[in-house]
Amino acid sequence: MSERRLELVWDADEQRTPFEALLEASGRDPEAAAGLALAYADMPRAAREKLVAEVGGDANALALLLGVEREPDIARAIAAALHACPRGPADGEDLAFAWGDERAGGAAVVRHLYGEFVDALRVSWTPGAMDALALPIGRADDLEALRTRAAIPEHARSIPREHAVDAIAEALWRRHRAGHPMPREVAPFAELFGARPR
């Protein structure tokens, strides 16, 4: 069996540096996006500040960096740069689905992150149990595969995101009132459940 090696493929004749090639790939390839975010998270503060300045107009890259930044002042600078970008990082509308009812059913949200990337949360419930599944970064152009991986039933109906979030919040509240802990899979989606204008 041949040994597999990871290689950086870069055409030296192009007018792009390897870093520019990585930035461009991070807008369409989930592995490149994760690699950029992980590399950034491991950099010392001064290097992170320099990188934020370097990618100042790239909404996709800024959204990636914001997701892993741990210093509040740098995170505020990234958010300000992101806000100043002419085009927001999430171009598509979030999708949401529901099935069943309050007693036995479920709801799911497919959330646009930036560029072509999405993630998904699916929560289903019965009178005695709750199941939650969070899918990490995926591509918006592969929605059917994502629905299959998230176990969103074929008969699920499309609904507004707010309705799905409300249904999930009510199910989580019922679970909390019954003395059960919240599924940890919901934590990365906490911003969905914050106060929002009506």
C-alpha positions in Angstrom: 0.0 0.0 0.0 1.5 3.4 -1.0 2.1 6.0 1.6 -0.2 9.1 1.3 1.4 12.5 1.6 -0.2 15.9 2.1 1.1 18.4 -0.5 0.6 22.1 -1.1 -0.2 22.5 -4.7 0.8 25.9 -6.0 1.6 27.1 -9.4 4.7 29.3 -9.1 3.9 30.9 -12.5 0.7 32.4 -11.1 0.7 35.9 -9.7 -0.5 34.6 -6.3 1.4 33.7 -3.3 0.7 30.4 -1.5 -1.1 32.4 1.2 -3.4 34.1 -1.4 -4.1 30.6 -2.9 -5.1 29.4 0.6 -7.3 32.4 1.1 -9.1 31.8 -2.2 -9.5 28.1 -1.5 -10.9 28.9 2.0 -14.0 30.4 0.3 -15.0 27.2 -1.4 -13.3 24.3 0.4 -14.3 23.4 3.9 -10.9 21.7 4.7 -9.0 24.8 3.5 -11.3 27.0 5.6 -10.8 24.9 8.7 -7.0 24.8 8.1 -6.9 28.6 7.8 -8.9 29.1 11.0 -6.9 26.6 13.0 -3.6 28.1 11.8 -4.8 31.5 12.8 -6.0 30.4 16.2 -2.4 29.1 17.0 -0.7 32.3 16.0 0.6 34.8 18.6 -1.4 37.9 19.1 0.9 40.2 17.0 0.7 37.8 14.0 -3.1 37.5 14.3 -3.4 41.3 14.3 -1.2 41.5 11.2 -3.2 38.8 9.4 -6.5 40.6 10.2 -5.1 43.8 8.6 -3.9 41.7 5.6 -7.4 40.2 4.9 -9.3 43.4 5.7 -11.6 43.4 2.7 -12.2 39.6 2.5 -15.5 38.9 4.2 -15.1 35.2 4.0 -11.7 35.2 5.6 -12.8 37.7 8.3 -15.7 35.5 9.2 -13.4 32.6 9.6 -11.0 34.5 11.8 -13.8 35.9 14.0 -15.0 32.4 14.7 -11.8 31.5 16.5 -10.5 34.8 17.8 -10.2 34.7 21.6 -9.2 38.4 22.4 -12.2 40.7 22.7 -10.5 43.7 21.2 -9.2 41.8 18.2 -12.7 40.3 17.7 -14.2 43.8 17.8 -11.7 44.9 15.1 -12.6 41.9 13.0 -16.3 42.5 13.4 -15.8 46.2 12.4 -13.9 45.2 9.3 -16.5 42.6 8.5 -19.3 45.3 8.9 -17.3 47.6 6.5 -17.1 45.0 3.8 -19.4 45.9 0.8 -20.8 42.3 0.8 -21.8 40.4 3.9 -20.2 37.0 4.5 -23.6 35.1 4.4 -25.1 35.7 1.0 -27.9 33.1 1.1 -31.0 32.8 3.2 -31.0 30.3 6.0 -33.3 27.2 5.4 -35.5 25.6 8.0 -37.6 22.5 8.2 -40.2 21.0 10.6 -42.0 17.7 10.9 -44.5 16.1 13.3 -45.9 18.1 16.2 -45.1 19.3 19.7 -45.5 15.7 21.1 -43.3 13.9 18.5 -41.5 15.7 15.8 -38.6 17.9 15.1 -37.1 20.9 13.4 -33.9 21.8 11.7 -32.0 24.9 10.6 -29.4 25.1 7.8 -27.5 28.2 8.6 -25.4 30.1 6.0 -22.0 31.0 7.5 -20.1 32.8 4.7 -19.6 32.3 1.0 -20.9 28.8 0.0 -20.6 27.4 3.5 -23.4 26.3 5.8 -23.8 24.3 9.0 -26.9 22.6 10.3 -28.7 21.8 13.6 -31.4 19.1 13.7 -33.4 18.5 16.9 -36.1 15.8 17.2 -38.2 14.8 20.1 -40.7 12.2 21.5 -42.5 12.3 24.8 -39.5 10.6 26.5 -36.4 11.5 24.6 -34.7 14.2 22.6 -32.0 13.7 19.9 -29.8 16.6 18.6 -27.3 16.6 15.8 -25.0 19.4 14.7 -23.3 19.2 11.4 -20.1 21.2 11.0 -19.2 23.2 8.0 -20.6 22.0 4.6 -21.4 23.4 1.2 -24.7 25.1 0.3 -24.6 23.5 -3.1 -24.8 20.0 -1.6 -28.0 20.5 0.3 -29.5 17.1 -0.4 -26.5 15.3 1.0 -26.6 17.6 4.0 -30.3 16.8 4.6 -29.5 13.1 4.5 -26.5 13.4 6.9 -28.6 15.5 9.3 -31.5 12.9 9.1 -34.0 15.5 8.1 -37.0 13.5 7.0 -38.1 13.7 3.3 -41.6 14.6 4.4 -40.3 17.6 6.4 -41.9 20.9 5.3 -40.0 24.1 4.7 -40.8 26.8 7.2 -39.4 30.3 8.2 -36.2 30.0 10.2 -37.8 31.8 13.2 -40.6 29.2 13.4 -38.0 26.4 13.5 -36.0 28.2 16.1 -39.1 28.7 18.2 -40.1 25.0 17.9 -36.6 23.9 19.0 -36.5 26.4 21.9 -39.9 25.2 23.1 -38.7 21.6 23.0 -35.5 22.5 24.8 -37.5 24.3 27.5 -39.8 21.3 28.0 -36.7 19.1 28.4 -35.2 21.6 30.9 -38.4 21.7 32.9 -38.3 17.9 33.1 -34.9 18.1 34.7 -32.8 16.9 31.7 -29.6 18.6 30.6 -29.5 20.5 27.3 -27.9 18.5 24.4 -24.4 19.8 24.0 -24.8 19.8 20.2 -27.0 22.9 20.5 -24.3 25.1 22.1 -22.6 26.2 18.8 -26.0 27.5 17.7 -26.8 29.5 20.8 -26.9 32.8 18.8 -30.0 31.5 17.0 -31.9 31.6 20.3 -30.9 35.1 21.4 -33.4 38.0 21.4 -34.2 39.2 18.0 -36.4 42.1 16.7 -39.9 41.1 15.8 
